[in-house]
């Protein structure tokens, strides 16, 4: 999935390098899907954010081909990224 690199680059640019996955606890696989429970944090646009989430990643041929991101507070995350 070519869009993952640019997406992460944009997140680092907006957060001036502060965005980070601060914890990744459980990795659960089912076929070509992997679910990861995690926490992420950062500072951007005068706001701070720290929350839990789940990343759902589909892998095909050893490459990430699809990503779905779930956060515990979508409204806070949207405000953080300026959306």
N, C-alpha and C positions, 0 to 999 in steps of 0.2 A: 504494500500500500504506500505509494509514493507520497501521499498527503501527510503521513505521520511526522516525517522530518520537518516540513515547513510549519505544521501545527505546533510542534514543540518549540521551534525557533521563534515563532510569534509569541508564544506564552512567555518565553524567556525575555524577549524584547519588551513586552508590556510590563513585566514584573521587574525589569532591570536586573535579571539574574537571580531573583529571590525565590521564584517558584520552585518547590521541591516536593517530591514524594518523601514524606518523613517516616513512613512506616508501611511495610507491605507484609501482611501476616500470613494469609492463607492463599494457596494456589490450588485451585480445583479444576481438573480437566475432565471433559466429557467429549469424546470424539475429537473434532478439530477445534473445539471451543475451550478456552481457559478463562476462569473467573478469578480475580485477585481482589481481596479486601485490602484497603489501604487508607492512609491518611495523607493529606496534602496540605501545604501551607505556602503563603507568600505575601508580598506587599506590592500594591499597585494602585495608582490613581488616588493616593491618600487613604487607602483602605488596607486592612489586614484581613487575612482569611486563614482559617484552619478548620478543616472538617474531614469527616469520613467519607469514603466512597467505595464503589465497586467498579473495576474495569473489566469488561467482557471483550475478549480478544479471540478472533478466529484466525487460525493458522492453516495455510495450505502450501505444500511444497517447501516447508521450512521458513515461510515468510508470512508476516502479518498482512492479512487481506481485508480485515474488517475490524473496527473498534467501536464499542458502545461504552460511554462513560456515564456513570450514575453518581451523583453527589447527594449528601444528606440534606443540603439546603440550596436547591437550584437558584432561588431568587438571590441569595447572598453571592453565589458564584457569578451569576450574570452581572450583578452590580460591580463586583470586583473586576471583571474583565471589561466593564464599560458598555454592557449590552442592555 
